[in-house]
Amino acid sequence: MLATASPHLHAAAHRLSLAAPARSARLPLRRPLRYAPLRLRASAAAEAAPSAKEGAEELGFEEMAARTTRRYYMLGGKGGVGKTSCAASLAVRFANSGHPTLVVSTDPAHSLSDSFAQDLTGGALAPVEGTDSPLFALEINPEKSREEFRTINQKNGGTGVKDFMDGMGLGILADQLGELKLGELLDTPPPGLDEAIAISKVIQFLEAPEYSMFSRIVFDTAPTGHTLRLLSLPDFLDASIGKILKLRSKIASATSAIKSVFGQEVQQQDAANKLEQLRERMVKVRELFRDTESTEFIIVTIPTVMAISESARLHSSLQKESVPVRRLIVNQVLPPSSSDCKFCAIKRKDQTRALDMIKNDPELMGLNIMQAPLVDMEIRGVPALKFLGDIVWK
Ligand SMILES: Nc1ncnc2c1ncn2[C@@H]1O[C@H](COP(=O)(O)OP(=O)(O)OP(=O)(O)O)[C@@H](O)[C@H]1O
């Protein structure tokens, strides 16, 4: 149906699907040719779907690529709106404009491998083939990342900090600890914790010398709910861990005799160190999210009332948390057509109404709005992501 609505894009999509990575695997020598037709397609689609707002130049891609110092871009929004496609296309765009780039998925349901049509799983840096400058991907394994938490928990007796304290005959203090809810946190991590630990893991990685080459880091984050919880989580953990560490030092002298009997001293110190380490990283996560110099959160949405309402709420929460947001991507906008079928005509009307809603929404109207067209194909592989990236990131 969309094929009739967008002959340019359909033709482009057809050629694009022919240029899928599977073919390049068979004919590696032909790989450079993949880029030539894509340039034509990108410009055809760019004509078909002009971007939204005046003044877009000052917040265009040039500004995003300008400085050589490291910058972080976090893409987030409602589930299924195209966060991964937009994040991956931005990463490809950066890598093709000379920035060694790292794209990280902190969404527990990873789709970077699907998006790049390459196996990037395994929780380690994986090179993405087909870009001019180096592009690496990292899918953080939430299970592995949570190991650290589990270890702390197990070292404290396997059933949580509170039980451990109970076991040490420190009932009153155990009650105080119960109030801190840290034991509960360790036993059943709340949603958003995986994301927090994943990002803190990335921060830990980024401090390592082998990561210093990356000048652009793009995060493909989990859907809105997780992101919002993530924002408040560092504060919560910082406070909770801070309190537990203070409490621990208070009881240290009182328990030294018991500890030496049960041989728990070393283990407890270990756990305390890990908690302290985690707390420090959480503080860094919080700082990173709020650093206007180096970080920007980009909201991705689609032109539907539900997605826009959620984007407005997300923007409001991000603002409350002082997270810098300047851009909104409206993905999957129907490209112009002179011959809409009935379905497309209704859909277009709906989308126009939704786009008007953005223009009049007090939360969203101040953002630089960028439109990405709905293409009649699945966006998979570097050539397809380059195609999308050249349209969106102008
Ligand atoms: N502009 C577009 N035109 C056509 N298809 C698109 C477009 N953007 C995204 N898609 C398709 O929509 C699907 C979902 O996209 P994507 O995985 O990027 O969304 P997501 O927001 O990351 O999803 P999740 O919340 O599940 O992580 C994919 O099949 C992708 O190819």
PDBQT file of the ligand as one rigid body, heavy atoms in Angstrom, charges set to zero:
ROOT
HETATM    1  N1  LIG A 401      11.120   5.069   9.468  1.00  0.00    +0.000 N 
HETATM    2  C1  LIG A 401      10.837   3.776   9.429  1.00  0.00    +0.000 A 
HETATM    3  N2  LIG A 401      10.217   3.231   8.355  1.00  0.00    +0.000 NA
HETATM    4  C2  LIG A 401       9.931   1.919   8.337  1.00  0.00    +0.000 A 
HETATM    5  N3  LIG A 401      10.191   1.054   9.326  1.00  0.00    +0.000 NA
HETATM    6  C3  LIG A 401      10.782   1.530  10.421  1.00  0.00    +0.000 A 
HETATM    7  C4  LIG A 401      11.135   2.905  10.543  1.00  0.00    +0.000 A 
HETATM    8  N4  LIG A 401      11.727   3.087  11.763  1.00  0.00    +0.000 NA
HETATM    9  C5  LIG A 401      11.719   1.886  12.360  1.00  0.00    +0.000 A 
HETATM   10  N5  LIG A 401      11.171   0.950  11.576  1.00  0.00    +0.000 N 
HETATM   11  C6  LIG A 401      10.955  -0.469  11.876  1.00  0.00    +0.000 C 
HETATM   12  O1  LIG A 401      10.173  -0.570  13.066  1.00  0.00    +0.000 OA
HETATM   13  C7  LIG A 401      10.606  -1.682  13.849  1.00  0.00    +0.000 C 
HETATM   14  C8  LIG A 401      10.948  -1.213  15.245  1.00  0.00    +0.000 C 
HETATM   15  O2  LIG A 401      12.072  -0.355  15.134  1.00  0.00    +0.000 OA
HETATM   16  P1  LIG A 401      13.181  -0.261  16.268  1.00  0.00    +0.000 P 
HETATM   17  O3  LIG A 401      13.635  -1.620  16.683  1.00  0.00    +0.000 OA
HETATM   18  O4  LIG A 401      14.200   0.701  15.792  1.00  0.00    +0.000 OA
HETATM   19  O5  LIG A 401      12.285   0.374  17.427  1.00  0.00    +0.000 OA
HETATM   20  P2  LIG A 401      12.610   0.526  18.991  1.00  0.00    +0.000 P 
HETATM   21  O6  LIG A 401      11.923   1.753  19.436  1.00  0.00    +0.000 OA
HETATM   22  O7  LIG A 401      14.075   0.451  19.217  1.00  0.00    +0.000 OA
HETATM   23  O8  LIG A 401      11.909  -0.765  19.558  1.00  0.00    +0.000 OA
HETATM   24  P3  LIG A 401      12.010  -1.373  21.083  1.00  0.00    +0.000 P 
HETATM   25  O9  LIG A 401      11.282  -0.416  21.967  1.00  0.00    +0.000 OA
HETATM   26  O10 LIG A 401      11.327  -2.688  20.950  1.00  0.00    +0.000 OA
HETATM   27  O11 LIG A 401      13.475  -1.470  21.402  1.00  0.00    +0.000 OA
HETATM   28  C9  LIG A 401      11.786  -2.303  13.104  1.00  0.00    +0.000 C 
HETATM   29  O12 LIG A 401      11.302  -3.373  12.350  1.00  0.00    +0.000 OA
HETATM   30  C10 LIG A 401      12.276  -1.180  12.203  1.00  0.00    +0.000 C 
HETATM   31  O13 LIG A 401      12.875  -1.666  11.021  1.00  0.00    +0.000 OA
ENDROOT
TORSDOF 0
